[in-house]
């Protein structure tokens, strides 16, 4: 449902595969998607390539409570790495320090950010919808909500989703700017998605796995139709860069991975 809302105009999500998988003793659901970025990215990023090349390819392995997502830009190959690893814990309030067992070197460079889904300041004002605000929403099916200030310390039941985001962009002059942009984008995406998930609880609570798969298949078809009907902007290169040329990066030509752990409470 969230992906359907994000598919508009020349931007959207195309689902290529959605099937069960078994690997290394784990079983779950594998998905392959293409994110058509269209006009949703800053002009200084779009200037790097023709618009037709600005597509993110995503592979995801969902073996809840553990999930892994890997994204790539074909035009950049191994110069671009974007990985999201997730672990979900019941009766957890975000107090675990190293759930991903990172070595000491990575722990020193890791940045930890707490994401409270009741905090509407994490959502751009133009995207705010009071119907999707956990601080206002009350579930008829479960009686959960609204989430008052400090809810994460007292809510029962409660779940915390730990997410480890690793991004590496090896492109001289833009690496730090792009890495920081991607990290900031993920904070908004995590907050927005989990706010929606909580406020839609009456729609998905009690669904069987068969119901979920049928819903996913229907939405995948609707996404494909929406993208097929979207007007094409062609593949001309972007000639103007918003705010002038992107400033030269102060770092080295290549960079080490920048991990960031983001914790988000779910109730």
Legacy VTK file of the C-alpha trace (Angstrom):
# vtk DataFile Version 3.0
C-alpha trace
ASCII
DATASET POLYDATA
POINTS 267 float
0.000 0.000 0.000
2.844 2.394 0.848
4.508 1.734 -2.526
1.218 2.362 -4.303
0.986 5.787 -2.657
4.541 6.608 -3.766
3.947 5.682 -7.423
3.044 8.943 -9.119
3.881 10.489 -12.477
7.359 9.470 -13.641
8.333 7.979 -10.262
7.339 4.692 -8.748
8.005 1.071 -7.904
8.013 -1.880 -10.303
7.838 -5.352 -8.739
9.754 -7.925 -10.822
9.694 -10.932 -8.474
7.898 -11.854 -5.266
8.486 -15.474 -4.345
9.468 -17.783 -1.460
13.166 -18.548 -1.003
15.356 -20.919 0.980
19.020 -20.141 1.513
21.618 -21.140 4.126
18.935 -22.775 6.248
16.720 -19.666 6.208
13.322 -19.468 4.560
11.343 -16.364 3.718
10.123 -14.162 0.873
12.388 -12.817 -1.854
11.490 -9.693 -3.809
13.142 -7.942 -6.719
12.054 -4.391 -7.513
13.018 -1.410 -9.625
12.577 2.087 -8.219
12.023 4.592 -11.015
13.361 7.781 -9.454
12.049 10.214 -12.068
11.773 13.779 -10.837
11.967 12.873 -7.140
15.710 13.258 -6.841
17.708 16.491 -6.548
18.933 17.971 -9.825
22.569 17.682 -8.719
22.150 13.882 -8.601
20.146 13.728 -11.824
22.968 15.613 -13.546
25.220 12.579 -13.185
23.378 10.587 -15.858
20.473 10.539 -18.290
17.087 10.337 -16.591
16.513 6.873 -18.075
19.523 5.531 -16.151
18.345 6.750 -12.749
16.762 3.562 -11.541
17.496 1.800 -8.275
17.471 -1.993 -8.371
16.501 -3.668 -5.109
16.773 -7.224 -3.868
15.277 -8.105 -0.490
15.245 -11.251 1.612
12.538 -11.134 4.269
12.962 -13.904 6.818
11.182 -12.094 9.658
12.333 -11.199 12.271
15.509 -10.735 10.210
15.511 -8.967 6.831
18.152 -7.791 4.360
17.807 -5.344 1.482
20.477 -4.589 -1.111
20.149 -1.709 -3.582
22.282 -0.790 -6.555
22.554 1.607 -9.468
23.539 -0.375 -12.586
25.279 2.650 -14.101
27.690 2.813 -11.127
28.331 -0.887 -10.571
30.421 -1.574 -7.443
31.077 2.139 -6.918
27.701 2.328 -5.174
26.681 0.129 -2.220
23.496 0.574 -0.265
22.503 -2.130 2.202
19.833 -2.274 4.922
19.815 -5.034 7.519
16.906 -5.306 9.940
16.265 -7.161 13.179
12.952 -7.018 15.045
12.593 -7.754 18.745
9.430 -8.164 20.807
9.300 -6.520 24.228
12.328 -4.407 23.365
12.581 -0.662 23.984
15.668 0.080 21.918
18.277 -0.509 24.601
20.437 -3.169 22.918
23.827 -1.825 21.916
25.136 -4.128 19.186
22.484 -6.457 17.802
24.381 -6.777 14.493
27.625 -7.892 16.196
29.706 -5.201 14.516
33.474 -5.309 15.077
35.071 -2.606 17.189
36.306 -0.623 14.167
32.794 -0.305 12.711
31.275 0.466 16.107
33.546 3.500 16.375
32.290 4.938 13.071
28.658 3.933 13.560
26.070 6.645 14.113
22.976 5.709 16.116
19.681 7.474 15.519
16.462 6.837 17.450
13.274 7.050 15.375
10.028 7.616 17.277
7.083 6.936 14.947
4.866 9.336 16.900
7.156 12.290 16.078
5.636 14.119 13.108
8.677 16.393 12.791
10.351 13.495 10.959
7.879 13.976 8.102
8.105 16.939 5.703
5.145 19.279 6.356
3.864 18.896 2.799
3.658 15.092 3.272
1.944 15.127 6.657
-1.475 13.461 6.879
-3.307 13.474 10.207
-5.011 10.198 9.232
-1.549 8.636 9.267
-0.395 10.173 12.546
0.145 7.589 15.334
-0.188 10.398 17.889
-3.819 10.793 16.784
-4.790 7.333 15.529
-6.722 4.787 17.620
-7.155 1.195 16.420
-10.669 -0.211 16.601
-9.459 -3.815 16.286
-6.607 -3.760 18.801
-7.292 -0.733 21.011
-3.747 0.494 20.405
-3.038 4.195 20.072
-2.952 7.075 20.112
0.741 7.206 20.997
1.248 9.921 23.590
4.661 11.414 24.362
6.816 8.847 26.134
4.698 5.929 24.899
7.748 3.795 24.092
8.630 3.522 27.781
5.221 2.232 28.867
3.510 0.560 25.885
2.741 -3.151 26.153
3.142 -4.972 23.834
6.009 -3.151 22.137
8.489 -3.982 19.401
11.740 -2.336 18.339
13.073 -2.584 14.800
16.853 -2.180 14.596
18.149 -1.215 11.155
21.758 -1.107 10.063
22.226 1.105 7.003
25.502 0.942 5.102
26.110 3.284 2.173
29.205 3.722 0.031
29.399 6.042 -2.975
32.769 6.144 -4.701
32.424 9.076 -7.082
35.005 11.808 -6.705
33.608 15.174 -5.677
30.181 13.913 -4.632
30.752 11.006 -2.279
30.045 12.691 1.051
27.123 14.704 -0.259
25.419 11.648 -1.752
26.090 9.475 1.300
24.625 12.096 3.630
21.638 12.554 1.302
20.951 8.794 1.265
21.192 8.548 5.050
18.806 11.464 5.518
16.415 9.996 2.974
16.320 6.677 4.838
15.394 8.372 8.114
12.355 9.914 6.423
11.445 6.652 4.686
11.709 4.586 7.870
9.631 7.089 9.830
6.972 7.488 7.130
6.603 3.776 6.387
6.280 2.680 10.013
3.859 5.508 10.791
1.698 4.265 7.917
2.074 0.662 9.042
0.805 1.507 12.527
-2.134 3.582 11.294
-3.186 0.861 8.821
-3.236 -1.820 11.527
-6.997 -2.338 11.242
-6.542 -3.196 7.562
-3.840 -5.856 7.979
-4.305 -7.178 11.522
-5.562 -10.768 11.377
-4.644 -11.345 7.723
-3.358 -14.798 6.778
-0.160 -15.203 4.750
-2.367 -16.142 1.781
-4.284 -12.878 2.189
-1.019 -10.933 2.266
0.366 -12.587 -0.859
-2.888 -11.957 -2.742
-2.786 -8.282 -1.706
0.858 -7.978 -2.791
0.057 -9.502 -6.182
-2.856 -7.147 -6.734
-0.848 -4.063 -5.758
2.089 -5.166 -7.961
-0.278 -5.241 -10.933
-1.669 -1.811 -10.085
1.871 -0.397 -9.777
2.789 -1.729 -13.218
-0.306 -0.139 -14.744
0.380 3.189 -13.027
3.951 3.285 -14.352
2.866 2.225 -17.850
0.378 5.114 -17.953
2.901 7.682 -16.668
4.131 10.247 -19.234
7.708 9.703 -20.350
10.250 12.480 -19.907
12.684 10.920 -22.334
16.333 10.340 -21.659
17.810 13.789 -22.109
20.547 14.693 -19.712
19.810 17.312 -17.100
21.661 20.449 -18.156
21.136 22.628 -15.119
22.167 21.743 -11.616
20.057 23.061 -8.779
22.003 25.650 -6.842
24.947 25.495 -9.273
27.540 22.764 -9.431
27.802 20.351 -6.559
30.694 21.414 -4.305
33.878 19.411 -4.362
34.049 16.838 -1.616
36.458 17.522 1.215
37.203 13.824 1.630
39.389 11.455 -0.353
38.437 10.160 -3.779
37.173 6.924 -2.257
35.547 6.390 1.087
35.039 3.679 3.629
31.560 2.400 4.281
29.495 4.597 6.537
27.262 2.499 8.800
24.378 3.991 10.719
22.097 2.161 13.084
18.519 3.354 13.261
16.151 2.115 15.928
12.399 2.451 15.531
9.803 1.458 18.060
6.647 -0.301 16.924
3.719 -0.986 19.189
LINES 1 268
267 0 1 2 3 4 5 6 7 8 9 10 11 12 13 14 15 16 17 18 19 20 21 22 23 24 25 26 27 28 29 30 31 32 33 34 35 36 37 38 39 40 41 42 43 44 45 46 47 48 49 50 51 52 53 54 55 56 57 58 59 60 61 62 63 64 65 66 67 68 69 70 71 72 73 74 75 76 77 78 79 80 81 82 83 84 85 86 87 88 89 90 91 92 93 94 95 96 97 98 99 100 101 102 103 104 105 106 107 108 109 110 111 112 113 114 115 116 117 118 119 120 121 122 123 124 125 126 127 128 129 130 131 132 133 134 135 136 137 138 139 140 141 142 143 144 145 146 147 148 149 150 151 152 153 154 155 156 157 158 159 160 161 162 163 164 165 166 167 168 169 170 171 172 173 174 175 176 177 178 179 180 181 182 183 184 185 186 187 188 189 190 191 192 193 194 195 196 197 198 199 200 201 202 203 204 205 206 207 208 209 210 211 212 213 214 215 216 217 218 219 220 221 222 223 224 225 226 227 228 229 230 231 232 233 234 235 236 237 238 239 240 241 242 243 244 245 246 247 248 249 250 251 252 253 254 255 256 257 258 259 260 261 262 263 264 265 266
